[in-house]
Amino acid sequence: MAPSIFDTDPATSIFSGLSYIIKPQVLAVFIAMILSVFLVTYVGLYLYLNLTINSNAAYTNIYPSYVIPTALGLVLLEFFVFFYLLSLSLEVKKRLEFRAPVNFKDAVLTALIKFPKFLIATVCQLFLALGGFVLLIIPGFYFGVKSIFFNIETHNGGVNLQTALKDSFSTTKGRFLKILPIFLFYLVVFLLLLYLVFNTRLALLDVYIGVSIILPFFMLGYTFSADKMYKLLMKQNNNRISSPLFRRIMGQNV
């Protein structure tokens, strides 16, 4: 009997990534990410500073001098908090996979130690993909897929940034079409959800709520799915290396 499409590595990775979001320990981090985005964008930028993400809004106010630096400060704060929580979610996921008790105090400290390199790797991934899309569509897909494991390796492998990037490019070599469905799935879902939020007649509050949910959902699902795919590929590599047939081919003793 032919294997189902749902048994493929990309489908398994996507399903695993999405299923981890609803696990209670990860769900708590997911809700924290939603609140962090909502509090900054709606409460901070909109209610306090009178700025809005509504593209149809007409700007007629002359803003005080403190508005721009305050807005930049809030956005910068949200930037660090958001990606730290993403790092924390990976740390929680790691403990769940090993079926270890999730000690949030320990996870918070561990994620904090890993955060600087994880942040740099994640931002580099975003720039590689977005930069590729700005240049041409195909480079965006290429660099997005080739760097998909960059922040995963930085976080879980404990290696430096250069080694993690090289490992991501090396791991994806010859497997581009196998990993591409994950990148495409989350890209399409992300753009579709944003389109629905901004092109339906929603109240402004609902738009802010929608964006506050979509961004964490996209980042968590994509990162978790990439993490699962990386583990599947590493498992296949280990099985191949430990195979007696492979060792014979390589001239090793069985």
Salt bridges, closest charged atoms under 4 A:
ASP9 OD2 - LYS178 NZ 2.84
GLU91 OE2 - ARG95 NH1 2.57
GLU91 OE1 - LYS114 NZ 3.06
GLU91 OE1 - HIS155 NE2 3.51
GLU97 OE2 - LYS93 NZ 2.52
GLU97 OE1 - LYS231 NZ 3.57
ASP106 OD2 - ARG95 NH2 2.29
ASP227 OD2 - LYS93 NZ 2.65
ASP227 OD1 - LYS231 NZ 2.63
